Amino acid sequence: MEERIINFSAGPAALPLKAMEKAHEEFLCLPGAGASVMEISHRCKAFDAVHQKAKYNIRTLLNLPENYQVLFTPGGATMNFSMVPMNLMNGKTADYIHCGSWASKAISEAKKFGEVNVAWSGKADNFNSLTKNEELSLTPDAAYLHFTSNETIQGIEFFEEPDAGDVPLVCDASSNFLSRPIDVTPYGVIYAGA
């Protein structure tokens, strides 16, 4: 085997060799299915078992209350830049924290669906810092407050959630999803592209 390198980049990163070997084995023949997971129907019992186990693992790792759902959707985070405002704005203004490149894209998409208030922007200092709660200019009764928890291009990360009061938080956690325990109860949506 060729010597393996360790990738510490913000996108795809190193996985334990044992996990890669198990994925390789089950990719060729999923136990109980007699075929690769890529060759079976998403409606069959073998695939449903994989799906339910993945949902259970996410629910357990995030300690999700019963009133939260786990959804696996196509399109990654970029799709959610549209899906979130399409489903949550409902004629209300949505607040966004403009903390870098990914937030810029989310804001641009949200503007296609309704009124967006940029509650704080780090653009003036080239996104070299993050907001403090007292600097947020929030809309009373906003649909939600959106933030990107880790802006990989600018290299800044939220280590605690912004305080949105009674407004639900929406978070693009693509670059740090499951990297540490969080209290999910202030969140309406946490999404992450893989």
C-alpha positions in Angstrom: 0.0 0.0 0.0 1.2 3.5 -0.8 2.1 5.6 2.2 -0.9 7.5 3.4 -0.8 11.2 4.0 -2.8 13.0 6.6 -5.1 15.8 5.3 -5.9 18.5 7.8 -7.8 20.7 5.3 -11.2 22.2 6.1 -13.0 20.1 3.5 -12.4 16.4 3.1 -10.2 15.2 5.9 -8.5 12.0 7.2 -10.6 9.1 8.3 -9.4 6.2 10.5 -8.0 3.4 8.3 -10.3 0.9 10.1 -13.3 2.9 9.1 -12.1 3.1 5.5 -11.5 -0.6 5.4 -15.0 -1.3 6.7 -16.5 1.1 4.2 -14.6 -0.6 1.4 -15.8 -4.1 2.5 -19.4 -3.0 2.8 -19.3 -1.0 -0.4 -18.5 -4.3 -2.3 -21.2 -6.3 -0.4 -23.4 -4.9 2.3 -24.0 -7.6 4.9 -27.4 -9.1 4.5 -28.0 -7.5 1.1 -25.9 -9.8 -1.2 -24.9 -6.7 -3.2 -23.2 -3.3 -2.9 -25.0 -0.5 -1.1 -24.7 1.3 -4.4 -26.6 -1.6 -6.2 -29.6 -1.9 -3.9 -32.9 0.1 -3.8 -33.2 2.9 -1.3 -36.6 1.3 -0.5 -35.3 -2.1 0.5 -34.9 -3.4 4.1 -31.1 -3.6 3.9 -30.8 0.1 2.9 -33.4 1.2 5.3 -31.3 -0.4 8.1 -28.3 1.7 7.0 -30.5 4.8 6.9 -32.0 4.2 10.3 -28.6 3.5 11.9 -27.2 6.7 10.4 -30.1 8.7 11.8 -29.8 7.0 15.2 -26.1 7.8 15.3 -26.6 11.5 14.5 -29.5 11.7 17.0 -27.3 10.2 19.7 -24.2 12.3 18.9 -26.2 15.5 19.0 -28.4 14.4 21.9 -31.4 15.5 19.8 -34.7 15.9 21.6 -37.6 13.9 20.1 -39.1 17.0 18.4 -36.0 17.3 16.1 -35.7 15.4 12.9 -32.6 14.2 11.0 -32.8 14.6 7.3 -30.4 13.4 4.7 -30.9 15.5 1.5 -29.1 16.0 -1.8 -27.5 19.3 -2.8 -25.2 20.0 0.2 -25.1 23.3 2.0 -25.5 25.3 -1.2 -28.9 23.8 -1.7 -29.8 24.8 1.9 -28.9 28.4 1.1 -32.2 28.4 -0.8 -34.1 25.8 1.0 -33.9 27.5 4.4 -35.4 30.9 3.3 -37.9 29.1 1.0 -39.3 27.2 3.9 -38.8 29.5 6.9 -39.1 33.1 5.8 -42.9 33.0 5.5 -43.1 36.7 4.6 -40.9 37.7 7.6 -37.5 39.3 7.5 -34.6 36.9 8.1 -31.4 38.1 9.9 -28.0 37.0 8.7 -24.5 37.4 10.1 -22.2 38.2 7.3 -19.0 36.6 8.5 -17.3 35.5 5.2 -17.6 33.8 1.8 -20.2 31.1 2.7 -22.4 33.6 4.5 -22.2 35.9 1.5 -23.6 33.1 -0.7 -26.3 32.3 1.8 -27.3 35.9 2.0 -27.4 36.2 -1.8 -29.7 33.2 -2.1 -32.0 34.3 0.8 -32.6 37.7 -0.9 -34.4 35.8 -3.7 -37.1 34.7 -1.3 -37.7 37.8 0.9 -36.3 40.6 3.0 -32.8 40.0 4.5 -31.4 42.1 7.3 -27.6 41.8 7.6 -27.5 41.9 11.4 -23.7 42.3 11.4 -21.0 42.3 8.7 -17.3 41.8 9.0 -16.7 42.8 5.4 -15.2 46.2 6.3 -12.2 44.5 8.0 -12.0 41.7 5.4 -13.7 39.2 7.7 -10.8 39.2 10.3 -13.1 39.1 13.3 -16.5 37.9 14.6 -19.4 39.8 16.1 -20.2 40.2 19.7 -23.8 39.7 20.7 -24.2 43.4 21.6 -23.1 44.4 18.0 -25.9 42.5 16.4 -28.7 44.6 14.9 -31.5 42.1 15.1 -35.0 42.4 13.6 -37.8 42.1 16.1 -39.8 38.9 15.3 -37.4 37.8 12.6 -38.0 34.4 11.0 -34.6 33.3 12.1 -31.0 34.3 12.6 -28.6 32.6 10.2 -24.8 32.2 10.8 -22.0 30.1 9.4 -20.3 28.5 12.3 -16.9 28.1 10.6 -15.9 30.2 7.6 -13.1 28.1 6.2 -12.0 30.6 3.5 -11.5 33.4 6.0 -10.4 31.1 8.8 -12.8 32.2 11.6 -15.0 30.1 13.7 -17.8 30.7 16.2 -17.1 28.9 19.5 -20.5 29.8 20.9 -23.8 30.6 19.3 -24.9 34.1 18.8 -27.7 35.1 21.1 -30.9 35.5 19.0 -33.3 35.7 21.9 -36.5 33.9 21.0 -35.7 33.8 17.3 -34.6 30.3 16.1 -31.0 30.0 15.0 -30.1 28.5 11.6 -26.6 27.3 11.2 -24.4 26.3 8.2 -22.2 23.9 10.1 -20.6 22.3 7.1 -17.0 22.7 8.3 -17.4 21.8 11.9 -20.4 19.6 12.2 -20.1 17.2 15.2 -16.7 18.7 16.1 -17.8 19.4 19.7 -21.0 19.0 21.8 -23.6 21.7 21.4 -27.0 22.5 22.9 -29.3 22.1 19.9 -32.4 23.6 21.6 -31.8 27.3 20.3 -31.6 25.9 16.8 -34.4 25.7 14.2 -32.1 24.2 11.6 -28.5 23.0 11.6 -27.3 21.9 8.1 -24.1 20.6 6.8 -22.8 19.6 3.4 -20.6 16.6 3.1 
